[in-house]
Amino acid sequence: MTRWRAGVPSEADDALVVEEPLEIRVNDERFTVTMRTPGHDFELTRGLLLTEGVITSEADIGRIRHCDTGEAADTDIANIVTVRLTRPPAAGRLWQRTLMAGTSCGLCGKAALEAVGMQTCPLPSSAPVSRDTLLQLPHVLRRRQTLFQETGGLHAVGLFRHDGECLCVYEDIGRHNATDKAIGHGVAAGWLPWRSDDPLILLVSGRASFEITQKALMARVPVVCAVSAASSLAAELAEANNQTLIGFLRDTGFTVYAGAERVQEE
């Protein structure tokens, strides 16, 4: 590539984030295609199926694997993942969505609040999380964004316990994919959907859109944070479901859009 600095061009090599399609098939049916950064495809698939209401836990998955177009071989470089369910999804669980999901939109074709409202119930009350714990989370996330440091072109999502312990961090070119990978990690490990009285915290490196709060709600995550702004629909969804939504989480402060009762000074 050619880099221009101070009006002077120079030739150099650069690292670019990889973007490729992933097709997900459920019981021989094509479910969706999403543009993602390859890697952790099984976590992404698990997270997507949970947040789309297709599964309720890891027990609903009988088999998950990569395959080629003829479904004849396992390979880590294939862009197709097939999932066999142990039981059919409950009636009405397969929400309507377009087949192709771009890196900036993981919610295309949804009936937004109506669809989520049909599949979820408000989160229960939980223990609070301290202001100081919240303020340290962006620092932890940045330290673990190894691919971003090389390319400058990925989003990151982390899941944290109420005391700030980091459970996982995933990166992807799409915010919704990074969120699904983090949630899928918890599904495979058996601790998502979340059932503890201690609040789990999801932190996204970009903005908090409706799709992010929706995915967290399906995983029963009570606290959603973003280093950038929240959208009006995200705040409306969080408020309606007793979810804490925080934006502009930076070094010295943050903005609470919903669920302020979960945030305490110390």
Beta strands, then each sheet from edge to edge (+ up, - down):
strand 1: 2-5
strand 2: 8-11
strand 3: 20-26
strand 4: 29-36
strand 5: 61-66
strand 6: 80-85
strand 7: 100-101
strand 8: 129-130
strand 9: 155-160
strand 10: 166-172
strand 11: 201-204
strand 12: 223-226
strand 13: 244-247
strand 14: 255-258
strand 15: 263-264
sheet 1: 1+ 2-
sheet 2: 5+ 6- 3- 4+ 7+
sheet 3: 8+ 15+
sheet 4: 10+ 9- 11+ 12+ 13+ 14-
end
